[in-house]
């Protein structure tokens, strides 16, 4: 006959609590889920068999009297329980815990919608109309999900508990587990007469038009949160939030960098040499830009406060204007003669070029060149 006391490492007079502690200690070391050793599974079955006998008062009494239920090929231990099942049986884990029925009323899911705007709206702000597909509470059943004059009925499979309990045999004896009821999906009730409008969901799909106030200073990627403007949840639950993600369309003239605007202004060679005032069309209207005599191609002047409005602050960025001097390419005889005469007056008939190092694009001009070249 097997010596189950020796297998568990306890005396014959050990108490039930001592037997349980001894088995728990060995089970933690030998269970195949945590011990991949070649003999672990066989040893685990051995101590499980011992505990199945000594852990049951009636079986232990029979064993102490000389009867071994396993000695004659009895039923023995079914080894298909995981280590978590064993620990739950010892410590009262979630496997056997009662959760109760879940509510049919759920919060809706947040929604994200993209909104394209022009640069002027990003600079100054404004109102935009936006159409969103969403869900609202069913007006027929008011979110209940049931037909008029009816109510949900108690689930006959779980008795309204939302879960069913099962009793399984193991080496520990009987282990009770709880699972969500498959008939009512864990709600504890059944909608036998659903609302014809929402089919029992408590909400209906719809399309809404919103007037959105776009704050000045937004940029591509900015998200605007509209609390409670998202879709209503199942069962007419609270509405979620609606997020509007901004995408600013490219402008044909101006490029944005942070809160500054950049543009190029082409001027004739004579205007750059002599100086002039040019009217420039900006987002703020026409502005007079002074071109100083001797202006070089690539020179940049800054108009303070004509950039993008600061989103989280006061004031605006700047407008940076890069001058591009256009050299004439087609000259008639008279114009050619005039330029030769000018060259003679300046002693530039045979000009000597000046060789210099290439400047790295770390400064403002380099950044401007990169911006307008799409780098």
PALO-692445 format. One record per residue (C-alpha): z, x, y; residue number from 1; residue in one letter. Coordinates in nm, 4 decimals, always signed. Each point is the difference from the previous one (the first is absolute). Layout:
BEGIN
<doro <Z,X,Y>,NUM,A> ...
! end
This chain:
BEGIN
<doro <+0.0000,+0.0000,+0.0000>,1,X> <doro <-0.0861,+0.1225,+0.3519>,2,X> <doro <+0.2878,+0.1390,+0.2071>,3,X> <doro <-0.0598,-0.1839,+0.3263>,4,X> <doro <+0.3222,+0.1259,+0.1587>,5,X> <doro <-0.1127,+0.3588,-0.0543>,6,X> <doro <-0.3469,-0.0823,+0.1350>,7,X> <doro <+0.1553,-0.1156,+0.3273>,8,X> <doro <+0.2672,+0.2687,-0.0007>,9,X> <doro <+0.3003,-0.2355,+0.0087>,10,X> <doro <+0.3084,-0.0582,-0.2143>,11,X> <doro <+0.0245,-0.3004,-0.2292>,12,X> <doro <+0.2637,-0.1514,+0.2201>,13,X> <doro <-0.2080,+0.0309,+0.3181>,14,X> <doro <+0.0009,-0.2988,+0.2342>,15,X> <doro <-0.3108,-0.2019,+0.0850>,16,X> <doro <-0.0131,+0.1657,+0.3422>,17,X> <doro <+0.0180,+0.3481,-0.1509>,18,X> <doro <-0.2828,-0.0860,-0.2399>,19,X> <doro <-0.2145,-0.1295,+0.2866>,20,X> <doro <+0.0644,+0.3112,+0.2113>,21,X> <doro <-0.0783,+0.2285,-0.2933>,22,X> <doro <-0.3266,-0.1749,-0.0683>,23,X> <doro <-0.0968,-0.0078,+0.3672>,24,X> <doro <+0.0604,+0.3741,+0.0285>,25,X> <doro <-0.2153,+0.0801,-0.3031>,26,X> <doro <-0.2694,-0.2543,+0.0887>,27,X> <doro <-0.0559,+0.1643,+0.3359>,28,X> <doro <-0.0655,+0.3336,-0.1706>,29,X> <doro <-0.2054,-0.1167,-0.2984>,30,X> <doro <-0.2179,-0.2887,+0.1161>,31,X> <doro <-0.3711,+0.0924,-0.0474>,32,X> <doro <-0.0768,-0.1068,+0.3580>,33,X> <doro <+0.2116,+0.2864,+0.1325>,34,X> <doro <+0.0119,+0.2437,-0.2945>,35,X> <doro <-0.3357,+0.1145,-0.1428>,36,X> <doro <+0.1631,+0.2104,-0.2732>,37,X> <doro <-0.1425,-0.0319,-0.3543>,38,X> <doro <+0.3249,-0.1390,-0.1488>,39,X> <doro <+0.1082,-0.2075,+0.3008>,40,X> <doro <-0.1616,-0.3251,-0.1119>,41,X> <doro <+0.1493,+0.0180,-0.3488>,42,X> <doro <+0.3450,+0.0880,+0.1376>,43,X> <doro <-0.0260,-0.2816,+0.2531>,44,X> <doro <-0.0760,-0.2529,-0.2733>,45,X> <doro <+0.2933,+0.1343,-0.1963>,46,X> <doro <+0.2546,-0.0470,+0.2793>,47,X> <doro <-0.1559,-0.3359,+0.0894>,48,X> <doro <+0.0480,-0.1147,-0.3557>,49,X> <doro <+0.3602,+0.1170,+0.0143>,50,X> <doro <+0.0653,-0.1839,+0.3237>,51,X> <doro <-0.1710,-0.3133,-0.1272>,52,X> <doro <+0.2634,-0.0120,-0.2716>,53,X> <doro <+0.3094,+0.1310,+0.1785>,54,X> <doro <-0.0782,-0.1804,+0.3259>,55,X> <doro <+0.0047,-0.3390,-0.1726>,56,X> <doro <+0.3588,-0.1003,-0.0984>,57,X> <doro <-0.1101,-0.1970,-0.3056>,58,X> <doro <-0.2318,+0.2749,-0.1282>,59,X> <doro <+0.2637,+0.2655,+0.0632>,60,X> <doro <+0.2586,-0.1992,-0.1926>,61,X> <doro <-0.2393,-0.0319,-0.2923>,62,X> <doro <-0.0865,+0.3709,+0.0188>,63,X> <doro <+0.3674,+0.1000,+0.0016>,64,X> <doro <+0.0399,-0.2148,-0.3119>,65,X> <doro <-0.2780,+0.1974,-0.1726>,66,X> <doro <-0.3132,-0.2028,+0.0844>,67,X> <doro <-0.2922,+0.1745,+0.1774>,68,X> <doro <-0.2751,-0.2383,+0.1235>,69,X> <doro <-0.2513,+0.2881,+0.0052>,70,X> <doro <+0.0871,+0.1435,-0.3406>,71,X> <doro <-0.1977,-0.2698,-0.1873>,72,X> <doro <-0.3085,+0.0083,+0.2217>,73,X> <doro <+0.1316,-0.2494,+0.2546>,74,X> <doro <-0.1848,-0.0987,+0.3205>,75,X> <doro <+0.1156,+0.2945,+0.2058>,76,X> <doro <-0.0835,+0.0872,+0.3610>,77,X> <doro <-0.3251,-0.0923,+0.1709>,78,X> <doro <-0.0899,+0.3134,+0.1955>,79,X> <doro <-0.2307,-0.1513,+0.2637>,80,X> <doro <+0.2502,-0.0134,+0.2863>,81,X> <doro <-0.0494,+0.2397,+0.2907>,82,X> <doro <+0.2753,+0.2147,+0.1424>,83,X> <doro <+0.0159,-0.2277,+0.3073>,84,X> <doro <+0.0759,-0.2987,-0.2262>,85,X> <doro <+0.2928,+0.1913,-0.1477>,86,X> <doro <+0.1397,+0.0954,+0.3407>,87,X> <doro <-0.0432,-0.3586,+0.1251>,88,X> <doro <+0.1944,-0.1256,-0.2984>,89,X> <doro <+0.2812,+0.2439,+0.0795>,90,X> <doro <+0.0092,-0.0262,+0.3779>,91,X> <doro <-0.1348,-0.3501,+0.0722>,92,X> <doro <-0.3316,+0.1080,+0.1588>,93,X> <doro <-0.2670,-0.2206,+0.1541>,94,X> <doro <-0.1409,-0.0972,-0.3413>,95,X> <doro <+0.2667,-0.2602,-0.0465>,96,X> <doro <+0.0735,-0.0770,+0.3640>,97,X> <doro <-0.0722,-0.3466,+0.1302>,98,X> <doro <-0.2331,-0.0023,+0.2987>,99,X> <doro <-0.0385,-0.3721,+0.0557>,100,X> <doro <-0.3134,-0.1871,+0.1120>,101,X> <doro <-0.2106,+0.1507,+0.2755>,102,X> <doro <-0.0892,-0.1907,+0.3130>,103,X> <doro <-0.3418,-0.1556,+0.0447>,104,X> <doro <+0.0215,+0.0713,+0.3728>,105,X> <doro <-0.1306,+0.3492,+0.0713>,106,X> <doro <-0.0857,+0.1899,+0.3167>,107,X> <doro <-0.3701,+0.0455,+0.0625>,108,X> <doro <-0.1768,+0.3338,-0.0158>,109,X> <doro <-0.0718,+0.2030,+0.3127>,110,X> <doro <-0.3648,+0.0121,+0.1027>,111,X> <doro <-0.2072,+0.2678,+0.1752>,112,X> <doro <-0.3047,-0.0839,+0.2132>,113,X> <doro <-0.2287,+0.2412,+0.1858>,114,X> <doro <-0.1021,-0.0709,+0.3590>,115,X> <doro <-0.2850,+0.1828,+0.1760>,116,X> <doro <+0.0358,+0.0359,+0.3768>,117,X> <doro <-0.1919,+0.1830,+0.2727>,118,X> <doro <+0.1326,+0.2965,+0.1935>,119,X> <doro <+0.0687,-0.2043,+0.3144>,120,X> <doro <+0.2389,-0.2256,-0.1934>,121,X> <doro <+0.1769,+0.3054,-0.1396>,122,X> <doro <+0.0384,+0.1427,+0.3514>,123,X> <doro <+0.1100,-0.3137,+0.1857>,124,X> <doro <+0.1104,-0.2409,-0.2750>,125,X> <doro <-0.1159,-0.3593,-0.0286>,126,X> <doro <-0.0208,-0.3086,-0.2191>,127,X> <doro <-0.2055,-0.0113,-0.3169>,128,X> <doro <-0.0744,-0.2937,-0.2270>,129,X> <doro <+0.0498,+0.0706,-0.3666>,130,X> <doro <-0.0682,-0.2168,-0.3057>,131,X> <doro <+0.2185,+0.0493,-0.3093>,132,X> <doro <-0.0029,-0.1531,-0.3467>,133,X> <doro <+0.3562,-0.0886,-0.0945>,134,X> <doro <+0.2215,-0.2581,-0.1721>,135,X> <doro <+0.2167,-0.2683,+0.1565>,136,X> <doro <+0.2554,-0.2463,-0.1341>,137,X> <doro <-0.1589,-0.2959,-0.1750>,138,X> <doro <+0.0130,-0.2972,+0.2319>,139,X> <doro <-0.0142,-0.2500,-0.2863>,140,X> <doro <+0.3013,+0.1119,-0.2048>,141,X> <doro <+0.1679,+0.2031,+0.2780>,142,X> <doro <+0.0228,+0.3032,-0.2256>,143,X> <doro <+0.1642,-0.1774,-0.2964>,144,X> <doro <-0.3081,+0.0294,-0.2206>,145,X> <doro <+0.0559,-0.3427,-0.1548>,146,X> <doro <-0.1944,-0.3226,+0.0368>,147,X> <doro <+0.1365,-0.2597,+0.2384>,148,X> <doro <+0.3128,-0.1691,-0.1376>,149,X> <doro <+0.0548,+0.2520,-0.2820>,150,X> <doro <+0.2234,+0.3019,-0.0500>,151,X> <doro <+0.0037,+0.2977,-0.2379>,152,X> <doro <+0.1606,-0.0731,-0.3382>,153,X> <doro <+0.2430,+0.2196,-0.1919>,154,X> <doro <-0.1772,+0.2272,-0.2471>,155,X> <doro <+0.0717,-0.1190,-0.3517>,156,X> <doro <-0.0450,+0.3498,-0.1438>,157,X> <doro <+0.2751,+0.1754,+0.1983>,158,X> <doro <+0.2013,-0.2982,+0.1247>,159,X> <doro <-0.0504,+0.1060,+0.3609>,160,X> <doro <+0.1405,+0.3506,-0.0467>,161,X> <doro <-0.3354,+0.1667,+0.0569>,162,X> <doro <+0.0592,+0.2271,-0.2985>,163,X> <doro <+0.0453,-0.0259,-0.3722>,164,X> <doro <+0.2487,+0.1908,-0.2123>,165,X> <doro <-0.0729,+0.1493,-0.3377>,166,X> <doro <+0.2436,+0.1276,-0.2611>,167,X> <doro <-0.1152,+0.3006,-0.2051>,168,X> <doro <+0.1678,+0.1726,-0.2894>,169,X> <doro <+0.0596,+0.3731,+0.0201>,170,X> <doro <+0.2343,+0.2638,-0.1328>,171,X> <doro <+0.2346,-0.1093,+0.2785>,172,X> <doro <+0.0052,-0.3514,-0.1328>,173,X> <doro <-0.1528,-0.2709,+0.2189>,174,X> <doro <-0.1572,+0.0998,+0.3334>,175,X> <doro <-0.0866,-0.2694,+0.2548>,176,X> <doro <-0.2942,+0.0615,+0.2338>,177,X> <doro <-0.1367,-0.2062,+0.2897>,178,X> <doro <-0.3653,-0.0399,+0.0994>,179,X> <doro <-0.1754,-0.2099,+0.2688>,180,X> <doro <-0.1082,-0.3358,-0.1344>,181,X> <doro <-0.3732,+0.0066,-0.0695>,182,X> <doro <-0.0426,-0.3752,+0.0397>,183,X> <doro <+0.1314,-0.0278,+0.3564>,184,X> <doro <-0.0649,+0.3657,+0.0962>,185,X> <doro <+0.3674,+0.0455,+0.0771>,186,X> <doro <+0.0258,-0.2795,+0.2586>,187,X> <doro <+0.2144,-0.2289,-0.2164>,188,X> <doro <-0.2088,-0.3015,+0.1003>,189,X> <doro <-0.3491,-0.1309,-0.0681>,190,X> <doro <-0.2361,-0.1705,+0.2434>,191,X> <doro <-0.1486,-0.2675,-0.2218>,192,X> <doro <-0.1692,-0.1872,+0.2870>,193,X> <doro <-0.1377,+0.2658,+0.2378>,194,X> <doro <-0.1157,-0.0785,+0.3506>,195,X> <doro <-0.3748,-0.0682,+0.0012>,196,X> <doro <-0.0450,+0.1891,+0.3286>,197,X> <doro <+0.1587,+0.3356,-0.0950>,198,X> <doro <+0.0030,-0.0306,-0.3817>,199,X> <doro <+0.3759,+0.0564,-0.0057>,200,X> <doro <+0.0019,+0.3239,+0.2006>,201,X> <doro <+0.1558,-0.1511,+0.3121>,202,X> <doro <-0.2551,+0.1630,+0.2298>,203,X> <doro <-0.3702,-0.0288,+0.0786>,204,X> <doro <-0.2600,+0.2495,+0.1156>,205,X> <doro <-0.1208,-0.0347,+0.3568>,206,X> <doro <-0.1741,+0.1866,+0.2814>,207,X> <doro <+0.1734,+0.0530,+0.3328>,208,X> <doro <-0.1170,+0.1239,+0.3379>,209,X> <doro <+0.2498,+0.2079,+0.1968>,210,X> <doro <-0.0089,+0.1256,+0.3584>,211,X> <doro <+0.1311,+0.3538,-0.0193>,212,X> <doro <+0.1326,+0.1843,+0.3034>,213,X> <doro <-0.1154,+0.3590,-0.0436>,214,X> <doro <+0.2314,+0.2377,+0.1893>,215,X> <doro <-0.1584,+0.2672,+0.2201>,216,X> <doro <-0.0097,+0.3440,-0.1576>,217,X> <doro <-0.0674,-0.0910,-0.3638>,218,X> <doro <-0.2197,+0.2291,-0.2050>,219,X> <doro <-0.1762,-0.0083,-0.3343>,220,X> <doro <+0.2664,-0.0356,-0.2675>,221,X> <doro <+0.2546,-0.1738,+0.2239>,222,X> <doro <+0.1620,-0.2936,-0.1805>,223,X> <doro <+0.1303,-0.3071,+0.1757>,224,X> <doro <+0.2614,-0.2017,-0.1898>,225,X> <doro <+0.0056,-0.3775,+0.0346>,226,X> <doro <+0.3253,-0.1138,-0.1601>,227,X> <doro <-0.0199,-0.3237,-0.1955>,228,X> <doro <-0.3762,-0.0313,+0.0530>,229,X> <doro <-0.0931,+0.0995,-0.3554>,230,X> <doro <-0.0491,-0.2292,-0.2958>,231,X> <doro <+0.2621,-0.2475,-0.1187>,232,X> <doro <+0.1511,+0.0797,-0.3391>,233,X> <doro <-0.0112,-0.1969,-0.3235>,234,X> <doro <+0.2113,-0.3125,+0.0133>,235,X> <doro <-0.0467,-0.0166,+0.3765>,236,X> <doro <+0.2099,+0.3158,+0.0392>,237,X> <doro <+0.0414,+0.1937,+0.3260>,238,X> <doro <-0.3152,+0.1333,+0.1608>,239,X> <doro <-0.0556,+0.3752,-0.0202>,240,X> <doro <-0.1185,+0.2279,+0.2794>,241,X> <doro <-0.3550,+0.0583,+0.1155>,242,X> <doro <-0.1058,+0.3527,+0.0947>,243,X> <doro <-0.3026,+0.0612,+0.2218>,244,X> <doro <-0.1506,+0.3471,-0.0327>,245,X> <doro <-0.2018,+0.1078,+0.3024>,246,X> <doro <-0.3379,+0.1734,-0.0209>,247,X> <doro <-0.1465,+0.1121,+0.3354>,248,X> <doro <-0.3789,+0.0045,+0.0149>,249,X> <doro <-0.1714,+0.3143,+0.1288>,250,X> <doro <-0.1033,-0.0077,+0.3673>,251,X> <doro <-0.3472,+0.1278,+0.1011>,252,X> <doro <+0.1366,+0.2062,+0.2912>,253,X> <doro <+0.3687,+0.0730,-0.0399>,254,X> <doro <+0.1856,+0.1777,-0.2783>,255,X> <doro <+0.3733,-0.0418,-0.0437>,256,X> <doro <+0.2396,+0.2823,-0.0778>,257,X> <doro <+0.3616,-0.1201,-0.0084>,258,X> <doro <+0.0326,-0.1907,+0.3293>,259,X> <doro <-0.2703,+0.1945,+0.1857>,260,X> <doro <-0.3654,-0.0978,+0.0346>,261,X> <doro <-0.2820,+0.2557,+0.0025>,262,X> <doro <-0.3585,-0.0302,+0.1195>,263,X> <doro <-0.2926,+0.2136,+0.1148>,264,X> <doro <-0.1728,-0.0267,+0.3363>,265,X> <doro <-0.3539,+0.1395,+0.0279>,266,X> <doro <-0.1011,+0.1259,+0.3457>,267,X> <doro <-0.3205,+0.1684,+0.1240>,268,X> <doro <+0.0014,+0.3740,+0.0586>,269,X> <doro <-0.0445,-0.0486,+0.3742>,270,X> <doro <+0.2965,-0.2388,+0.0202>,271,X> <doro <+0.2188,+0.2460,-0.1877>,272,X> <doro <-0.1040,+0.2770,+0.2366>,273,X> <doro <+0.0240,-0.1940,+0.3253>,274,X> <doro <+0.2770,-0.2481,-0.0891>,275,X> <doro <-0.0133,-0.3783,+0.0116>,276,X> <doro <+0.1882,-0.3217,-0.0733>,277,X> <doro <-0.1057,-0.2064,-0.3030>,278,X> <doro <+0.1043,-0.3535,-0.0921>,279,X> <doro <+0.1326,-0.0101,-0.3570>,280,X> <doro <+0.0358,-0.3292,-0.1907>,281,X> <doro <+0.3395,-0.0026,-0.1725>,282,X> <doro <+0.2186,-0.2575,-0.1749>,283,X> <doro <+0.1689,-0.0536,+0.3378>,284,X> <doro <-0.3328,-0.0570,+0.1789>,285,X> <doro <-0.2093,+0.2427,+0.2053>,286,X> <doro <+0.1759,+0.3163,+0.1187>,287,X> <doro <-0.1346,+0.2630,+0.2406>,288,X> <doro <+0.0087,+0.3432,-0.1619>,289,X> <doro <-0.0328,+0.3043,+0.2258>,290,X> <doro <-0.2181,+0.2841,-0.1264>,291,X> <doro <+0.0990,+0.3129,+0.1864>,292,X> <doro <-0.2663,+0.2532,+0.1036>,293,X> <doro <-0.0477,+0.2627,-0.2685>,294,X> <doro <+0.1208,-0.2212,-0.2853>,295,X> <doro <-0.0787,+0.1583,-0.3359>,296,X> <doro <-0.1067,-0.1739,-0.3181>,297,X> <doro <+0.3127,-0.0632,-0.2058>,298,X> <doro <+0.2363,-0.0290,+0.2955>,299,X> <doro <+0.2577,-0.2769,-0.0510>,300,X> <doro <+0.1768,-0.2021,+0.2630>,301,X> <doro <+0.2862,-0.2414,-0.0657>,302,X> <doro <+0.0507,-0.3434,+0.1498>,303,X> <doro <+0.3709,-0.0728,-0.0406>,304,X> <doro <+0.1041,-0.3412,-0.1248>,305,X> <doro <-0.3422,-0.1245,-0.1104>,306,X> <doro <+0.0565,+0.0428,-0.3736>,307,X> <doro <+0.1632,-0.2216,-0.2619>,308,X> <doro <+0.3203,-0.1911,+0.0733>,309,X> <doro <+0.2993,+0.1543,-0.1771>,310,X> <doro <+0.0947,-0.2341,-0.2856>,311,X> <doro <+0.3716,+0.0799,+0.0092>,312,X> <doro <+0.0591,+0.1012,+0.3549>,313,X> <doro <-0.1246,-0.0337,+0.3536>,314,X> <doro <-0.3138,+0.1249,+0.1657>,315,X> <doro <-0.3348,+0.1072,-0.1396>,316,X> <doro <-0.1725,+0.3095,-0.1265>,317,X> <doro <-0.2747,+0.1833,+0.1872>,318,X> <doro <-0.3799,-0.0098,+0.0164>,319,X> <doro <-0.1535,+0.3443,-0.0571>,320,X> <doro <-0.3580,+0.0426,+0.1212>,321,X> <doro <-0.2064,+0.2933,-0.1236>,322,X> <doro <-0.2960,+0.0908,+0.2234>,323,X> <doro <-0.3296,+0.0835,-0.1708>,324,X> <doro <-0.2519,+0.1687,+0.2304>,325,X> <doro <-0.3556,-0.0982,-0.0920>,326,X> <doro <-0.2478,+0.2828,+0.0486>,327,X> <doro <-0.3509,-0.1273,+0.0866>,328,X> <doro <-0.2593,+0.0599,-0.2716>,329,X> <doro <-0.3170,-0.1294,+0.1661>,330,X> <doro <-0.0884,+0.1445,+0.3416>,331,X> <doro <-0.3162,-0.0439,+0.2039>,332,X> <doro <-0.1525,+0.2880,+0.1951>,333,X> <doro <+0.1884,-0.0719,+0.3212>,334,X> <doro <+0.3371,-0.0234,-0.1774>,335,X> <doro <-0.0695,+0.3195,-0.1889>,336,X> <doro <-0.0882,+0.1776,+0.3227>,337,X> <doro <+0.3211,-0.1197,+0.1650>,338,X> <doro <+0.2110,+0.1318,-0.2861>,339,X> <doro <-0.1738,+0.3388,+0.0110>,340,X> <doro <+0.0643,+0.0206,+0.3706>,341,X> <doro <+0.3672,-0.0909,-0.0620>,342,X> <doro <+0.0228,+0.2664,-0.2656>,343,X> <doro <-0.1456,+0.2549,+0.2422>,344,X> <doro <+0.2480,-0.0978,+0.2677>,345,X> <doro <+0.2864,+0.0458,-0.2488>,346,X> <doro <-0.1425,+0.3207,-0.1417>,347,X> <doro <-0.0394,-0.1586,-0.3415>,348,X> <doro <-0.3690,+0.0731,-0.0728>,349,X> <doro <+0.1111,+0.2276,-0.2835>,350,X> <doro <+0.3531,-0.1278,-0.0806>,351,X> <doro <+0.2303,+0.2049,-0.2171>,352,X> <doro <+0.1825,-0.2091,-0.2613>,353,X> <doro <+0.3690,+0.0520,-0.0632>,354,X> <doro <+0.1072,+0.0306,-0.3619>,355,X> <doro <+0.3443,-0.1395,-0.0850>,356,X> <doro <+0.2052,-0.0895,-0.3066>,357,X> <doro <-0.0302,-0.3446,-0.1542>,358,X> <doro <+0.2962,-0.2086,+0.0999>,359,X> <doro <+0.1960,-0.1673,-0.2804>,360,X> <doro <+0.0252,-0.3773,+0.0224>,361,X> <doro <+0.3752,-0.0031,+0.0530>,362,X> <doro <-0.0017,-0.1068,+0.3622>,363,X> <doro <-0.0824,-0.3245,+0.1708>,364,X> <doro <-0.3728,+0.0731,+0.0214>,365,X> <doro <-0.0193,+0.0816,-0.3676>,366,X> <doro <+0.1750,-0.3246,-0.0866>,367,X> <doro <-0.2384,-0.1923,+0.2232>,368,X> <doro <-0.3009,+0.1613,-0.1659>,369,X> <doro <+0.1394,-0.0865,-0.3415>,370,X> <doro <+0.0623,-0.3586,+0.1085>,371,X> <doro <-0.3540,-0.0542,+0.1213>,372,X> <doro <-0.1555,+0.1801,-0.2933>,373,X> <doro <+0.1932,-0.2238,-0.2415>,374,X> <doro <+0.2147,+0.2806,-0.1426>,375,X> 
! end
